[in-house]
Amino acid sequence: MSNINEYAKNISSELYEKLKTAVETGKWLDGAPLTDEQKAHSLQLVMAYQKEFNVEPDHFTIAQNGEIYMESKKVLKNQFSKTAETDEVHLINL
């Protein structure tokens, strides 16, 4: 494969999820930390994969057109307020 974009087209969605988790947490699934080089390469691969297959992008991910997708502040507030309304909150007075 000639470049990272070609490689991203050929990885499985399962591998993409594992790489994405590793980039987000800074650790491999076995708990070993990623080196700086591994982080950089994994992040590039995650972004290239998103550029190819991310048809419903989340806030601050790469959309299929290759651009960073960002929601407006108003939309994000609505999303988080809806989540807060459905979550059960237990307050404990100590």
Secondary structure, DSSP 4 states (H G I P E B T S, - for coil): --SHHHHHHTS-HHHHHHHHHHHHHSB-TTSPBPPHHHHHHHHHHHHHHHHHH-SSPPTTEE-TTSSEE---HHHHHHHHHHHHHHS-------
